[in-house]
Structures are given as structure tokens and as C-alpha cells.
Amino acid sequence: MLLLEAAGIPCMLTGSMAAAHHGAGRATMDVDLVIDATAEQLHAFVESLASTDAYVSSEAAQEALAHESMFNVIDAATGWKVDLIIRKSRLFSRAEFARRVPLEFDGQRLSVATVEDVILSKLEWAKGGGSARQIEDVSALIRVADSLDQAYLDRWIIDLQLAAQWRAAQDAVPSP
């Protein structure tokens, strides 16, 4: 996080670690971060990793930026992988990033996706890859969430065409 911050790159924790923050954890060896970087900022960040034990491909980073996709950084010492996801320019991705919530974790400042945006992101991953694990994660988030902004969820479930995945996640929630 410090190297991203030093390069001036805003980021947002998402994925399984964000789900764990919201109370639905599971074992994982990677961290998913959405980043909003310029080409210059991304170059500075990749260069800053040269003096560390981390592996990153400068070409993969620039390609991810050009295609609004992702690349990763792997810490050789620990085996941890960070998936750096370029924030897409679409309306939902801009809204999701704007809604991120600041927090402090282990002395570090970072931002995390809201529970609703973690749900929507996982539903999208499920739609794209048919992953049952993503549906299970959403089901767990539904179970543990104190409250959900249902109007926000409904809007994006319709706009992103995630109704089938949302129903599957709701159906997987055990009855009380």
C-alpha cells in the first residue's frame, strides 16, 4: 500500500479480503486491489518495486492499464500475490470507487469497497466465470451484513444484468 501511495495511486481493497473485512472471510493467499492510476503513476509504482523481493511485469502493468484489466505483483519471500485491477471507466466502476470507505489496518491506511460493491463485484465474477465460490461468498455476505442498501443493489443488479447470480446467492442463504 505504501508504494502505491508513494506513487500517488488511489486504491480500494476488494475481493475476498474485503469480504472478510465485512465479516465473511475465507482462506486466500491473494489480495485484490482496484487502482486508479495514470501511465506515469503506474510506471513509478512498477519502478519502485525493483528494489524489493516482489515480481511484477512492467509490460503486463501497461497492458492492463490500456485494456482496463489486471496484472499482479508476487512477493517472492511470502508467496502472497496482489491482483491489481485497473478501475474501469464505466459508470458502475466509477460509482464503486467513489463509495470506498477508509479504514486503518495494522497501522496502514487503506480504503475498502462497501459490502454492496463487494457483492456486486463477486456477482460479476460469478457471471463471467460461473464460479460457485463467488456465489457462496455473496451468500455469506448476505447472511452477515447488518443491513444492505437494497435500492443500490437493485439498480446495479439490473444495469449489470446480474439477476440470475443474485437469485442463486439468495437461494444459497440457509433459512433461519
N, C-alpha and C positions, 0 to 999 in steps of 0.2 A: 504494500500500500504506500509505503514511504517513497518508493521510486516513482510510482505513478503520480503521487502528489508533487514530488520534486519536478516532474516533467510538466506539471500543470494540467494533468488529465483527470477530469472528474470520473468517478466510478460508482458502481452500485453492486452490492452483493446480491446474487440471485441464486436460483437453483436449490440444491439440497441443503446447502449451508444456510441459506435464507429461510428455507422451510424449517430447519432445526431452530433457528432463532425464533420463529413463530410457534414453536412447540411440537413440531412433527419431524423429529430427527431420525436419521438412519445412517449407517456406516457408509462413508465415502472417502476416497483419497484424492478428491479434487475440489477446487474452489472455482465457482463460476462468477465472473465479474463482467458486467456491461460497462464499457468505457466509451467516452465521447471525446475522441482525440482528433487533432489535426494531423496532417502528414508530418509536420515539423515536430510536434509533441511526441508522436509515436516514434519517430527516428531517435529523438533524445532519450526516450524511455528504453528502447532496444539497446542503444549505445551504453546506457548506464548499467545494463546487465552484464556487459563484457567483463567487468571486474568481479563478478560473483560466480558461484557454482551452478548458476542456472543456465539452461539451454533455451535459446529462442532463435527462430529463423527470421532474419530481417525481411527476407523475401515473402515469407508466409504472412508476416505482420502487414506489410504494404499491400499484399493481395487481399487480405481480409478487409483492410480499410477501403480499398477500391470496390469491393463487392458486398460491403456491409455484412460480412460473415465473421468467422472467428479464427483465432490462432491460439497456440498455447505456449506456456513457459513451464519448464520442468526443472525442479530443484534436484540436482544430481545427488546431493547429500541425503535428502529425506525421501525422494521419490514422489513428493507431492507435485501435483500438476495444477496449474491455474489456466482455466479456459478464459481467454479474454475475448469477449463478444463485442464487436463494434455496434454501437447503438444505431439502429436503422433510422432512416429519415421518415418513415411512415408515421401517421398520426398517433397510433397506439403506442409505439415505442417512445415517442416524444412525451406523451402523457405519463407513461410508466416511469420514465426517468425523472420527470418533474415532481412526481409524487414520492420519490425515495425519502426515507426517513434517516436522519443522522443518529448514530449511536457510537458509544465507546466500547471497545472490546479489547481486553488485555493491554490497556494503555494506548491503544490505537484508535484514531477517529476514522470512521467509515460510514457509508450510507448503505441501507438495506432496502430492498424492494418491499412494498407493502404486502400484506398477506394476500390481498386480492390480486395483485400483479404477479406474485409467485404462482398463484393458482392458474391465472390466465396463461402464463409462460409455460407451465407444465402441461396444460391442456393443449397448447400449440405443439409442444414436443411430442405429445401422445398422438396428435393428429398427423404430424409429419412422419413419425416412425412407428406408430402403432404400439408404443411401449406401455405394457401393463404396469410397470413400475411407476411411471408418471401418474397414471390414474390412481394407483394406490397412495402415492404421495398427496394428491389432491384430496382424496377421501380422508386421509389422516388430518389434513389441514382443516377440512370442513368440521371434523369431529372436535378438534381442539380450539378452534377460533372462538373467542368470546363473542364477537359479532363480526358480520361481514357487511360491506356496503353492497347490498344486493342490486341496487339500481346501477351502480358502476359495473358490476359483474354482468348483469343482463345486457347492458349496452354493448360491451365488448364481446360477449359470447355470440351475440347476433352479428356484429360487424366482422368478427374474425371467423365466423362460421364454425363455432366450437360446441354447438348444441349436443351433438352425439357424445362427445367426450365428457361434457358436463353431466349429462344423464348417467353415463357409465360410472363416473366418480360418485355421484349422489346415490346410485344403486348399491355401490360398494360400502357405503356407510352402514355399520350394523345398527339395527333397531335398538332403542334403549330398553 
